[in-house]
Amino acid sequence: MITREGERLLLQGPVTIGTASALLEQARTLLEEGAAVLDFAAVTEVDSAAVALALECLREARTRKLPLSLANLPEAMRNLAELYAVSELLQADPA
């Protein structure tokens, strides 16, 4: 699930292959409304789909010429991004 607090999109619960499609659809809608931060603070579980979701959200924002940053990436997600050699694309802002 994604909730909105001002310009911040708060991901909650697992971000895995089983939830990524629905979360991406939610994120696309909320990005249209002008979100600036995708926050992973309340994420409970990640797999490689979390990395893909973050990259796709960043791509969507860039395509729409919207600023979007990532915050509070879980350690497991940072490790996966490093493994896939995309960590430089997922530079998160400090919480």
Residue pairs with C-beta under 8 A, 6 or more apart in sequence:
1 11
1 12
1 13
1 23
1 26
2 9
2 10
2 11
2 12
2 23
2 26
2 27
2 30
3 9
3 10
3 12
4 10
4 30
4 33
4 35
7 34
7 35
7 36
7 37
8 35
8 36
8 37
8 39
8 71
9 27
9 30
9 31
9 35
9 37
9 38
9 39
10 39
10 41
10 42
11 23
11 38
11 39
11 40
11 42
11 43
12 42
12 43
12 44
13 19
13 42
13 43
13 44
13 45
14 43
14 44
14 45
14 46
15 23
15 40
15 43
15 45
15 46
15 47
15 49
15 50
15 53
16 45
16 46
16 47
16 49
16 50
17 47
17 48
17 49
19 49
20 49
20 50
20 52
20 53
23 53
24 53
24 56
24 57
27 35
27 38
27 53
27 57
27 60
28 60
31 57
31 60
31 61
31 64
31 66
31 68
32 64
34 66
35 66
35 68
36 66
36 67
36 68
36 69
37 68
37 69
37 70
37 71
37 93
38 54
38 57
38 68
38 69
38 70
38 71
39 70
39 71
39 72
40 46
40 50
40 54
40 70
40 71
40 72
40 73
40 74
40 77
40 92
41 71
41 72
41 95
43 50
43 74
43 77
46 74
46 76
46 77
46 80
47 80
48 80
48 84
50 74
50 77
50 80
51 77
51 80
51 81
51 84
51 86
51 90
54 70
54 73
54 77
54 90
55 86
55 89
55 90
57 68
58 68
58 70
58 89
58 90
61 67
61 68
62 68
69 92
69 93
70 90
70 91
70 92
70 93
71 92
71 93
71 94
71 95
72 92
72 95
73 81
73 90
73 92
77 90
78 87
78 90
81 87
81 89
81 90
